Amino acid sequence: MYQYTDFDRHFIRQRAAQYRDQLARNQRGELTDDDFRPLRLQNGWYVQRYAPMLRVAVPYGELASRQLRVLARIAREFDQPSAEVYGIATQMQAQLGTPHLPTGYGHFTTRQNVQFNWIPLTKSADVMDLLATADMHGIQTSGNCIRNITSDALAGIAPDELIDPRPYCEILRQWSTLHPEFAFLPRKFKLAVTGALEDRAAIGWHDVGLQLLHDADGQVGFKVLVGGGMGRTPMIGRTMREFLPWNQILNYLEAVVRVYNRWGRRDNMYKARIKILVKAEGENFANEVNAEYQAIVDNDGGQHSITQAELHRISASFQPPALISQAEVATENKAFEITAKDQPALARWQAQNVQAHKNPALRAVTLSFKRLGFAPGDATADQLDAAADLAERFSAGEARVTHQQNLLLPWVRVEDLPALWQAARALGLARANIGLLTDMIACPGGDFCALANARSIPIAESITERFADLDELFDLGRVDLHISGCINSCGHHHSGHIGVLGVDKDGREWYQVSIGGSDGTTLSGAATPGKVIGPSFAASEVADVVQALLETYRVYRRIGEPFITCVRRLGLAPFKATAEAARHETREGGKVVNVHMNSADALTD
């Protein structure tokens, strides 16, 4: 993991002190709410449906156990609303059929961040100070700036990895943090980086996606994609450079963002993302970026060119821990195979939650935060502390937030797998559903987010209840289910093999269902948005529709054929027919509820 320097620590503590002063002036009436709003947003503080929401940055997903413990403390001591606020919230939720809202927890997001939903704004400066003690902050997790840079959760450990992306991610993070020219872009700007053959970072869906690779001479560089994004107009990034030398990446990104800052729409929030500019201008955009890049190199001498010394300095933080010698591999593998054979539940967990490692003596293990009684990605204070314990005991003190809203332990010895399984099982974090239907992605939706048109959590819960049988999940195989509560697509519904989108119809919540989406992995094929299968469904119908889609797959699938492959072979027609039949069967019992939305921070996420 990257090791903070004295400069880094001074920087974030100074920023926390600045925020405390801004908050104090706001509370004294010296700084209006409108003037304070962009300042709190730049530090990750939103005002949502019932209370402020804090988004904590977790650059490229890496967390130390000590940081997990600080997050646990925030959940336990600060993620607690006043009795008045919570009373209003529970009363409103009861009218919607959700009588209880949990407090005292963190939420893992698809951007590898951690969010808290109940921290009073009066305590926000105390939280910023506490985060700074663990080298953490919320800087640029919101607002129209370059956001948290994401990567492959298996970065540095994946067997198919060509180049470790983490040092480059860290260089990009340092370059983009508080960049004076890019603090007020037309809209938010998101980067993702991968260095593996398998795209586990969904780079095609980002404003800029970067793939590390080698050219014919073995030199390291980047394939650069620009203009991807979800939201109202889903688009896949356009390849701007097939190969850019690694040391030029900051100069080139400087050019991309300068052109976007110059020409991006500021008169219409819905058309302000760079994807709209790339689509509208086509070759003109590419030509202007290349001209700007050349001017930077010629006129400024390429002042952002990365030196080999700087790459070495940053890379030194990402050396693997000295856990195990290669000589122990054969014995440990044999011992674990015998144990797994004797315990079928352990073997099933190994098949789904344990992944291969670049070091054959190690494994990467995913702790499942997808279970009944919890929203996808939610972790209580006790579970965060327990995850820190597991990281210290089994993974050299490191965990990683995944794009799928789970936690991954990257440095687990093979011989420790049975003990880890037992420990995780006791905590309810060993459900063997990773990559299966109930390992779904879902945003907080209308239960918390003021932008949402509909609730996501009850939909996720109804589907989880319906498909609780692991044998059935294993039979269905890989199915990516993604749920968003509104068109902003925080639940990435566009890229789901099955996508569910909450929509508003005359003040009532309904759900569009799409199929055939992909985030760009080998199994799913090239990144592509799913297609809507028909008119919207009531909340009470969604689980039945999902079941009908999967029953259609069971009927028509070929031996060993994944769901997504079957969908593309058959087309939409048979799935649309069964979904419509499911609608008719459940329509009489469907329950549709009123949802009222408003937001002081509309379109900031």
Beta strands, then each sheet from edge to edge (+ up, - down):
strand 1: 45-47
strand 2: 52-56
strand 3: 62-64
strand 4: 105-108
strand 5: 114-116
strand 6: 150-151
strand 7: 191-194
strand 8: 208-214
strand 9: 220-226
strand 10: 238-245
strand 11: 354-355
strand 12: 362-367
strand 13: 378-380
strand 14: 398-401
strand 15: 407-413
strand 16: 441-442
strand 17: 481-484
strand 18: 498-505
strand 19: 508-515
strand 20: 531-532
strand 21: 537-538
sheet 1: 1+ 2- 5+ 4- 13+
sheet 2: 3+ 14- 15+ 12- 11+
sheet 3: 6+ 7+ 8+ 9- 10+
sheet 4: 16+ 17+ 18+ 19- 20+
sheet 5: 16+ 17+ 18+ 19- 21+
end
